Every structure is written in C-alpha cells, then in structure tokens.
Amino acid sequence: YQLLGGKVRDRVPCYANGWFSPAKTPEEFAEKAKAAVARGFSGLKWDPFGKAYLTISKAELRQALRCVEAVVEAVGDHVEILVEAHGRFNVATAVRIGRALENYDIAWYEEPVPPDDLEALAEVKQRIRVPVAAGERIYSRWDYQRFFALRCADFAQPDPSHVGGIGEVKKIAAQAEANHIAVCPHNPSGPVANAVSLQLAACIPNFHLLETMALDVPWRADICDEHIVFADGLMSVPDRPGLGIELNEEAIAEHPYEPHDLRHYRGDLTDIRPPDAVPWYKEA
C-alpha cells in the first residue's frame, strides 16, 4: 500500500461468500447464515435462484424469496444481505426480481443481467429501487468508462485477477470516485488474489466492501503464510513487505489444479469450496 500512495484504513470491511455449503432449503440457509455471523461476518452474499435462466417461474421466484426471507430473519437487521444473480436474466425478469427484493432492504442486487449488455444493466438500475452492483466481468478502464457514463450500477466490482492487476484497479477506482461510485473488489478467489485485494482496499478512498470466501481448503495454511486477523467484520491489512504474503511453492505443487464444474443452471449450488472447507483467517 505504500507504493500505492499510502493506506487510508488499517482494517477492511468484508462480506462473506461461500458460507452456505451444502444448504439447499431456506431453513438450511438460515442455519448456515447464523454460523457465518457467529464467526464475525456482517455481510452475506449468495445466489438463491437455483436453475432459473433468462426467465424465472413463479415457483422459482417464490422459493428464492423464501430463502432470502429466511436468512434475513435469521441474522437480523445488523447484517447486510447481498443477492447474486450471476448475470443470467433478461431485463424483464431482472426487474421483476429486483422489485420483489425491495421488500427485504438488501444491500445490493448483483449482476442481474449479462455483463456484455451495459444498456440492459442501466435500464434495470433505473427501474428498480434496490442498489445494483456489477463489474466483475468488465476487463479494462476503457470498458469501465462506458459503464460509468451509462450509470450502470451503484457499486463497481473490478476484479484484480480479471482487469490486469493492481494498477488497472487503481485507475478504475479513480474513475469510479469521479463518478461518486463506491468500489467493492470482486474477490472469490485464493490467497494471492485476497492479498492483492486487501492492499487495494487499504488505499482506495472510495472503497466500500471486500468480498472474501468464508471458508477454504484445510491446506491453505500449508501453501501460504498470510498473517491476517479477522474480527467484527473487519480484516487486518498486513504491514509485511510486498503483498504481505509468502508462498510455499513445494506445498503448492502437491495440490495441482483440478477442473471443476461451476454451472449454475442445473439446480446445483455453485460452490468452489469443498465439503471439508474451514475458516482460513485468524480470529481476534
């Protein structure tokens, strides 16, 4: 953060993704939500829309809303609720869902329509009364320039791993600040991406929230030395050299990449964390 102009915060507010596995019913989501909040998270994100694609049936929407309602009731008013759509609905359906979500005081409705149709995203934002977040699949400051000009979202979500790294995110964040838009880096990845995102969050004035995976593989501590403390919904910014993380390349070699089916639309949960996943940070 010193090379990026210095930090403006010592701890970074985070919300949890990946907290829900293997929940499938509203009641199971509610129990998983309580457990995540008990670990200190003050924001929870998930996709409740099952296998719906482009459109959503009355029964599917009712089931999704039951899930949202169950989580809201389980965690109370002090926890932010963030609803993910993975960019898969058409405008009419996205608006229908967004208007239904107005009853639950959610923090945002994420990527309601495909990311390559910015006009559609802007239209959805104009027609609903819940905040919209988007931008994880926008890949440069030039593409973001149009995103901001069209007033596509209330929160911009550049992903350092997608846009080309630290410098590009800083430039996008400056564009966002000039348009009075908060930045919430997309960060559902591993320890290196998290280390990068933390350094950026420390020094971006218009930063708002950082995504982090609530759970990870039990061998995460074997492949890296992170020194990250999490408490009260806030993650500490390491003051060690560089990104504040050291990698064990020998341990990494013992866990080669394995392809994983991430399809949303067959009804399975999209979950990039295994059943034996555990909290990876130190709790204060």
N, C-alpha and C positions, 0 to 999 in steps of 0.2 A: 504493500500500500504506500510505502514511502516514495517509490518510483512513480506512483500514480497521482502524486500531489498531496499525499497525506490523508489520514483517515478522519472522518467526521463522526465516527461512532466506534466504541470499543466492543460492543456486542450487537449481534444481528438478529432481529426478529424473524422467526421461522414458522412455517406451517408444515404439516406432515402430509406426505403421500405414502402409499404402500403400507398403511396402518391396518388394513381391513381384512387381509387374507386369513382364512378362506371363507369369509362371510358371504352368504347368498341371500338370506332373508332380512327384512327390516330389523327384526329382533337381534339377529346376529351382528348386523352392522352397528346397532346401538351399543351392544356389549363391547365390541372392538373399539368403538369411539370412546367409551368410558375409560378403557385401558390406556388409550393413547393420551387422553387428557391427564390421567393419573401420572403419566411419565413426564408431564410438563408442557405438552403441546397446547397452544391456544388457538390453533387453526387447523382444520382438517379438510383435505380435498379428495374427491373420488368421483368416478363416473357411475351414476346409478341407472343408466339407460339400457343395460342389457344388450340384446342383439338388434335393437332398432337401428335402421339405416335409412337416411334421407327423410323418411317419414316415421311417425310413431303412432301405434294404435292407442285407442282409449285405454285398453287394459294395461299396455306397457307404460303409458304415462302415469296411470293411477299407481302402478307398482313403484315407479321411480319416485313419485311424490310421497308415497308411504315410507319409503326408505329415507328420504330427506327429513320428513317429519319425525321419524323415529330417532334419528341422530340428533336433530335439534332439541327434541325433548330430553334426550339422554344427557346432553352436555351442558345445557343451559345457555343463558344469554351472553356469557362472557367469552364464549368460544366462537371464532369466525368459521363460517361454513362456505366452502368454495366448491362449486359444482362444475365438473369437467364434462365436455361433450365430444372431445377429440375430433372436432371439425367435420362432423359427418351428417349434418342435417341441412335440408334446403331452407330457404328463407321463411316460408310459411310455417314449417314445423319448428324452426328455431324460435320464431316469435311466439308461437303457441306455448312452447315450453317456458320461455322467458317470462311470459305473463303469468303462467301458473306458479313460477318460482317467486314472484313478487310477494306472495303470502308468507314467506319464510325469512325475510330480512337477511338474505345471503350476502356474503362479501363480494362475490363475483360469479359470473357465468362465463366459463372459459371455452374459447374456440367453438362457438356454436355452429359455424358454417365452414366449408372448406377454406383453407388458408390462401389458396390462389385466387379467390374471388373477393377482393377487398371492397368492391361496391356492395356486395351482398352483406358483408360484415358491417359496413357503415349503416346499411338500411336496418339491419336487426337492432343495432345500438340505438338508432333513432326511434324505433317503435316499441321498445320495452323500457321498464323503469328499474331494472337491476343493473349494476355495473358490469361491464364486459371486459374481459382480459383476453389477450391474444398476442401472437408474435413469435412463438417458439419455432415456427416453420417459415419465418421470413429471414433471409440469409445475408443481407448486407444493409449498410446505411442508405444506399440508394433506393432499395425497396422500402425501407422504413420511411424514407422521405414522403413517399406516396401514402403510406399507412397513416402518417401524422396529418398530412394535408386533407385526407378524407375523414378525419376524426373517427377512426375505426373502433377505438377502444378507450376505456378509462385507464387501463393498466397495460403497459408494454412488457412483453416477456421474452427478450432476446436470450438465446442460449449460447453461452461462450463456445460450446463444442460445435455449434452449427454455423455461427456467423464468422468464425475465423479467429477467435481468441479474445484476449483482454483488450487490446487496442480498439477493435471494432465495437465491442460492447460499450467502452467509454464514449466513443463517438456517437453511438446510438442513444446512450443515456443523455448526452448533451443536447441532442436533437429533441428528445422527449422533454427535457427540462424547459427548453424554449417554447414548447407547446403545452406546458403545465400538466404533464402526464407523468405519473409515478412509474418507476421501473421495478419489476419483480422478476429477476432472472429465473428462467426455466432450468431446473436442476434435479432431474430424477435419476441421476447417474451415479458414478462411483466416487472414490476419494479424491482423485485428481480434479475432476470437474467441481467437486464440492469445495476444494481448497481454492481454486480459481474464483469461484462464485463468492466465497467469503471475502477474499481480498477486494473484489469489485464492490461488494455491498458495503465494505468499510469506508470506501472513498467516494461513492456516488451520492451527491447531496439529495437527489430526488428518488433514492431507493426507498422501497416500502416494505416488501416481504420477500423472503427467500424460501423457495421450495427445498425440502430435504426429505430423503427417504427415512421413515421412522425406524425401519428395520433393514438389516443387511445380512449377508452370508456370515456365518460364525468365524470364518477365517480372514475376515477383513483386517483384523489387527495383526495378522501374520504378514500381510503383504505391504503394510504401510504403518508409519508412525505419525499420528495426526495431532495429538495433544489438544483435543477440542473438548471444551466443557460446555454442557447444555443445562440450563436451568431457567425456569419461569418463562419458557417460550423463547429464550434468547440463546444464541450460540456465540461463544467467545471467538474473537479474531486472533489467531496465533501471531505472536511477535517474533517468531523464529525467522531465519534468513529465507529468502525466496518466497515460495508459496506457503511455507510453514509446514511442509510435509516431506517425509523421507520414504522412499520406496525400497522394498526388498525384492530385487529382481529374481533371485533364486526362488523365493516363495511364489512370486507371480508365475514363474514358469511351471510350477506344479498345478496351476489352475488355468489351463488354456481355454480360449473362447469356445463356447458351445452354442450353436444356433438355437434360438428359442422362438416358438410360435407366439406372436403377440396379437393375433387377430381379436378384435373386439366383438365382431358381429355375429358370432355363432352362439352367444349367450354365456360363454365362459368369462370369468374375470380376467382382465389384462393385469397380470402380476409378474413383474420381473424380479421378484424376490422369492426364494424357495420356502417351503414349509418350515424349515428349521431356522429361519432368519431371526436375528436378535438385535437389540439396540447396540449401536456401534460407538456411541459417544460416551464420555464420562459425565455422570450426573453429579452436579454440585450438591 
